[in-house]
Amino acid sequence: RTVYVNGDYLPETEAKVSIFDRAFLMADGVYEVTSVLGGKLIDFDGHIKRLERSLNELDMPKPEAFDDLLDIHRKLVEINEIDEGMIYLQVTRGAASDRDFVFPDPEEVKPTVVLFTQNKPGLADSPAAKTGIKVISIEDVRWGRRDIKTTQLLYPSMGKMMAKKAGCDDAWMVEDGFVTEGTSNNAYFIKGNKIVTRALSTDILHGITRAAVLRFAREAQMEVEERNFTIEEAQGADEAFITSASTFVMPVVEIDGKAIGEGVPGTRAARLREIYLDESRKAAI
Ligand code: PLP
């Protein structure tokens, strides 16, 4: 596959970044994942706006290529012939001349920009959407600025492994007794006509898919309540689901071994997935 590194389009085997890159040494990097459906980008503007916010929150300089990101995404989709899949974009504070906790001078050290595609034929028609996924709950021990999409993904990665060991697909993280979010997605339950999900704050990532899905839910006359909730409350719900750029809306059928509703994907989550996919395809660029 062809990847993008600091202005160059290269075969992935020839792409290189420095061992002094601050993302490699200190996880001093931010990222975005945008999905591709029908060769077009889903929710691109939302992802770029969030990238800009992440950069600002970390005093990370905006890369020179910032305004070209749409062109770069499109070019990679074209070169790699992606019909369905994802594009990963990472911006780091760059490679300083040595390892140092102090940020390098932005006049001297420029950000590293890397993009690559992930080909996922059948992404929208995923079998998991028909069976639903099983989650476990784990303690949320991440840092306090989860609203910034940084490359510090070790704990979410460990959470995913804990889920796999338990024969499940993902983990919902819990802090002070309340669910924050999934390892790489936002978490919801549905009771009657009401969708409940944690409110936006520094405790969770402000999902781009979350924003779209909640808007579509309200348009479909569903009630939306943004508040804290416990694992027990979600276990007693009619339906549960997660959202993210790569899973869209994915039903959750089991939490900590307890079946949700009938233990099969609920009709409302399935409907929300359908609406999200239809509307996103229409708005894709
Ligand atoms: N929460 C976390 C921790 C995530 O890593 C992600 C996505 O990677 C999300 C939520 C969902 O965000 P989005 O819908 O923008 O993909």
Boltz pocket constraint, residues with backbone or C-beta under 6 A from the ligand:
constraints:
  - pocket:
      binder: B
      contacts: [[A, 33], [A, 146], [A, 181], [A, 182], [A, 183], [A, 184], [A, 185], [A, 186], [A, 204], [A, 205], [A, 206], [A, 207], [A, 208], [A, 209], [A, 210], [A, 243], [A, 244], [A, 245], [A, 246]]
      max_distance: 6.0
